[in-house]
Amino acid sequence: MDSISKSFEQKEEEEQSLQKTNQSFEEFLSTLPRDYGWTPLFDCYLYQGCWYYPFFLRGVIAAQQHFEAQPTDIFICSVPKSGTTWLKAVAFAIVTREKYSDLSSHPLLSTMPHECIPFLEVDVVGKEHTNQTAEVPLLATHIPYHSLPKSIISGGCKIVYIYRDPKDAFVSLWHFTSKLTPKDATHISLEEALELFCKGVSYYGPYWDHVLSFWKARKEAPQRMLFLAYEEMRKDPLPCVKNLADFMGQPFSVEEENEGVPQKIVDLCSFENLSDLDVNKKGKHRPENAAGIENRAFFRKGMIGDWQSHLTPDMAERLDQITREKFGGTDLPSYVSD
């Protein structure tokens, strides 16, 4: 009976602690600048210069307070809808290629990439177990560089950052958030979304500031940060895969080169192959929480220049003007459509 009583008391204490934490977080939210979100489900809140939905902000703060990175950790970083899913698949295939040399039974054929590499602010913080191991030292995050946990910045961790034409990132994000909108609610219009995006109010936005936060950090420590442009990977993936393997300390051997292993990884992780797999057409990622979404939502077109089918010339020019102002003076692609 004593053990049962202790168990009930422990559970009650945990529930009270959780209630206090939730109340404290809600009180903290009320102090932050607030704006409309891209779905009717949540508003966005400004924290350390970046806009978040409450679910993710809670994880960001927890990561800043509690996460301790290891020097061997490798972080996949990005603005949402910039090629994260694809890069996760490629990175996972590279570091596990010895274990999964038989590609006919590779985990990526039956597991979506987001299940293979956990997100720091969602899957790792507050969890007793993650699928991150010394064998797979990969973690992902959308947190901008200046808000990363101090242990990542000071611990010598390697960072792989992928970015994309802001116009394509915007259109992809608009389509993605439509999947988050309840069927009985009105999805935000493209024009409304553009207004918010240009103000910087978007999922982990402003987009341009996010990219620049990592670009500036790379200038200070180029040996620990690799920048990848989505467009370059899409047009010529093989050199990018080899470059990524070298950077992660997993270079392909002469034997692997002769056996065509790099190209096999390119083929396995191609957008066309991944998007055609049953696992990425069915099922739901994180079905148990507020970040749950159907797997197919992560695979739409993956096209370069798809924005041309959605944006008017004036809309494109508005985004281009911000890109000129923000990326001017850097070695980042201009992404200006003229």
N, C-alpha and C positions, 0 to 999 in steps of 0.2 A: 504493500500500500504506500510505503514511504517513497519508493521509486516512482510510482504512478503520480503521487502528489507533486513530487519534484518536476516530473515531466509536464504536468499541467501548469505549474507555476512558471517553468521556463518558457513554455509556449505563450503564456499570458504576458510575461515580461517582454518577449520578442515582439508581440503584437503591439504592446504599448510603445515600445521603442520605435517601431515602424510608423505608428501614428504620429509620434513626435517628429520623426524625420520628415514625413510627408507634410505636416503642418509647417515645419520650419522651411521646407522648400517652397511651399505655396506662398509663405510670407516673403521669402526672398524674391520670388517671381514678381510679386506686386511692386517691388522697388525698381524693376528694370523697364527700360523703354519697350514699348509693345506696338506691334503692327499686325495687319491682316496676314494670315497665312495663305498658302496656295490651295488649301482645302478648307471646307467649312468645319473640319474637325478640330483644328488647332490654330491659335494665333502664334506669331513668331515673337521671340524675345531677344533683345540685343545684349550680348555678354562679351566683354573684352573685344568689342569691335566686330563681332560676328553674330549673325542671326540664327537662332535655333528654335526647333520645336521643343516643348518641355521635356518630352521623353528622352531626347538625345542630350539636352542640356544637363539633365540630372546625371547622366553617365559621364559627360565631359568633366563636371565638377568632381565627381567621385574619382575619376582617373587622375585628375590633378592632385587630389588629396592622398590617394592611396597607392597608385600604381608604381611599381618599382621595375624599371626595365633592366634587362641583362645586356651586357656589351655585345653579345652574339645575336641579339634580336635584329631582325630586318623588318622595317615598316613599309607597307604599301600605302602611300598617301595620295589623296586626290580631292578635287571638288567633285561632288556627286554628278553622275552622268558624263564622265570624261573618259570612260574606258576602264573603270575599276574592276568590273566583273571579268573582263577579258584578261587584264593584267594579273589578277589573282590566279586565274587558271594557268597562265604561262609560268608564273613564279613557282606555283605549287608543282607543276610538271617538271620543272628544272631541278628543284631540290630533292624530289622524290624519285628521280628517274632510275636510280640503281635499284630501289626497292620494287618499283613497278615497271620493270623492263618489258614485261609483256603488256603491250598497249591494248590488247584485246580485252583485258580485264581491269583496265585502269579505273581508279575511283571516279575520275571526272566523267566517265561514261554513265555513272549511276548516281552521282552526287553533284549538286550544283556548286559552282566555285565558292560562293559565299559560305557554304558549309565546310569547305576545306580550310579556309583561313578566317579566323574569327576577327570581328571588329572590336577594337579596344573599348569603346564607350558603350557597347551594347552587350557583347558576348563574354567579355573578360572581367570587367569591373564588377565586384560583388558576387562573382561566381566562384565556387570552390574548385571547379574543374573546367578546363577548356581543352580544345583539341590542339593547342600549341605545345610542342615538345622540342627538345634539343634537336631531334631529327628533322622537325619542320619548324624552324625558328622564325616563322612568318606571322605577322600581325598586320591588321589594316586599320586605318582611321581616316575620317574626313576632317579632323580637327586642324585648324590653321596652325602654322609653325609656332607663332608666338604664344599660343595657348596650350601647346603640348606639355605633358608632365615633365618636370625638370629633369627627371632621371633619363628621359629619352634624349634631351638636348645635351646634357652633360655626360651621358654614359657612353658616348662613342658609337651609338647604334647607327646602322646604315639605313638610309631612307631612299626609297624609289618613288619618285613623284611623276604622275602622268597628268597631262593637261590637254586641252582641246580648243578648237575654235569656239569662242564664246557664243556665236550665233547657233552652232549646232548643239552646244551644251544647253543653251536656253530652250531650244525646241524639244530636245530630248527630255529635259526636266519637266516641261509642260505636259508632254504625253505621259510621263511616268506618274506625275501627281494625279492625273486623271484616273489612274488605277486605284488611287487611294480615296477617291471621292465616292461616298455612298451613292448607290444607284438612284435613290430618291432625292438626291441633292443636285444642284446646278454646279457643273464644273467651271472653274474660273476661265474667263475668256482669254484668248491669246493676247489681246490688247491690255487687259487688266494685269496679266502676268508680266508683260513687258514693262509696264509702269513700275511694278514692284522690283523686277530684276535690275532695272536701270538705277533704282534707288539703292540697290544692294540688298534688298529684302528678298532673300531666297534661301533655300536649304543650304546652310553653312556659308552663306554669302556675306559680303559681296564677292562675286566670282573673281574679279580682277585682283582684289586685295589678297584673296586666298592664294592665288598663283604667285603673286609678288612676295608674299611672306616666305615662301620656300625658295624662290629665285634669289632673294637677298641673302638667305642663309647659305645657299649653295656657293655664292661668291666668297663667303667667309670660310667655308669648309668643303671645297669641291671633292675631296677624297672620300667623303662619307655620304654624298648625295648624288643620285643619278636622275636626270630629267629625261622624260620620254614624251614625245609629242605623239598623240593618238594618230594623227595623219601619217606620220612617218612609219609607225608600226603597221598601219593598214596597207600602205602602199608597198612596203618592202620589209616584211616581218622578220625574215631570217637574220639579217645583221643585227636587228634589235634584240632578238632572242639570244644571240651569241654575246652581245654586249651586256645584256642583263645577267647572263650566267657568269661572265667574268667579274662583274661588279659584286655579285653576291658571294664571290669566292667559290663558285661551282663551275669553273671553266670546262668546256668540252675537251676530252682527250683526242689525240690523233685517231685512235681506234673508233671513238664515237663519231668523229667527223666522217671517217671512211664508211661507217655503217649507216650514215644518214640520220643519226639520232636528232640533231637540231631540226632538220626538216620534218621529222616525224612529230616532234613536239609542236611545230608550227601547224601541221595538219590537224593534230588532235585538238588544239586549242583555237583553231580558226573560228571566227564568228559563225560562219556557215555551218560548221560541224556542231558546235555547241548549241546553237539555236535550234537545230533539228533533232536533238536528243529528247527522248520522252521525258526524262527527269526535268528538263528545262521547259517543257510544255505543260507539265502537270504539277500538282502538289503546291505547297505553300512554304515559304521561308519564314521561320520564326512564327508559326501559327499560334503560339501560346501567348504572345504579347502584342503591345500596341504597334510594334514595328513589323508585324506580320504582313506579307504580301505574296501574291501568286508568283511562282517562279518565272512564268512567261513574261511578266512585266519587265524583267531585267534584260530581255532580248527583243528588241523591236526591229530596227533596220541596220544599225551600225554603219550607216553610210556617211561618207564625207560630203558635205555640201547639201545635206537634206534640208537645211534651212531655206533653200531657194524655193521649196515647194510650200512654204508656210508664211514666210515674211515678205511684206511689201518692200519695195526699194527704200521707202522712208524709214521703215522699221529697222531694216538692215543697216542703213546709214547711221541711225541713232546708236546702235550697238557699236558700230565701227568707230564712231567719234569717241566714245568712252575708251575703247581699246587703244586708239591713237594716243589719247591723253595719258592713260595708265601705263601702257607698255613702251611708250616712247623713251628712248635712251637706254633700253635694255637690248639684249640679244635674243629676246623672245620673238617668235614669228609675229608679224603685224596682224595677220588674219583679216586684213581689210579687203573687202570684196572688189575694190576697184584696182 
